[in-house]
């Protein structure tokens, strides 16, 4: 169908049907999809729209806003009170990632200055206490559990009492995983809630649970006072549409999403970013927030680099900051059009950066600061010292030249300034900044990725106006295929 297609009630019905089917494929509950379609149809009154209005953009905004509403239960997220004991109880299905999420949340609060502790009240699953003990030791967080006591209610009460007396501000209680049909385990869960008197009950849900999310979340909500939701395993292929069902069933806000296996891999939930990724439009806000977390607030170093004073020492700092962003594939999947690049999947990208850092660690201070030229003799010595091939050292030298050109460009300097302030680059400079950011990937990686994938990413950024192409609302972002309505 051509771009000249008239937008009328019939095309709107077809569009909403397609969007609804795509959302169902992304595990959004059928009832919620029907509810959303009706709400959208009620809001789109084509006859009353003034002449000259961009109807396509209006439709896209309505769809986006309705998805945001589904993720907003109308309840403010619970916040702990400093200086007192705040008890948080975790509940959810077995295998949802509760114990790992307990450690992640405890680590998050510890990082934000709270005195945190963990209690293992999961006496049902073999190895649960060992897992929590290992995680707690790794995160340097106090914990309590028992290898001999089999009563989870007694363990929970004793652990909470101990940490209350010790002045812990955040006490997180891990409980056994259970299914809605396991009445005895649900009874046990209620008893634990009664004795520990939690300030917040967190329902932990695996993002891949699919259409079962609504029934399971409802069962937990009917048994204990669920106040918050954490969605786990969002680093996989799951669309995460079940999260919308969990919010609708529990009437509780999503507070965090788990994005990896490591302890820091817990991100504050942002509805706009979540919906953007659900619709296949990337998450540029998330990208800039990641950069802002690792870019130093002092921009003096960037001023010097932009003036042409770029050294191997500066280069090492930049590589380390990229590594601090976390797994490279997690970072690039936030860009529209980049999440299918095989070279950036798995651990290959991180291993490349680590190899370069090893090479840089084998340089002398004079070499790092640019006082000595990179002669063949020096390249051989550095290769031997780092255990890498001389070809990789030569590749790093070439990469330094790329960085020098990149940082002399004022656009990159401005981007880093904005990142250090937690800001977003404006639309006009976005494509240029993304091209420069792509230059931070070593040339050999770019060669293996192929220019097609890079060009797709740049084109996506170039076209990011408002919500991007309408095809990404349903067919392109949520289920594949082309836009049959000609509304581009």
PyMOL commands that set and color helices and strands:
alter all, ss='L'
color gray80, all
select helices_A, chain A and resi 9-25+30-43+46-48+55-70+98-111+128-139+152-165+183-196+210-223+242-250+271-278+284-294+300-306+312-324+328-332+342-344+348-361+365-368+376-386+390-408+410-420+427-438+443-449+451-462+470-473+475-479
alter helices_A, ss='H'
color red, helices_A
select strands_A, chain A and resi 86-92+116-121+142-144+170-175+200-206+226-232+253-258+266-268
alter strands_A, ss='S'
color yellow, strands_A
deselect
rebuild
show_as cartoon
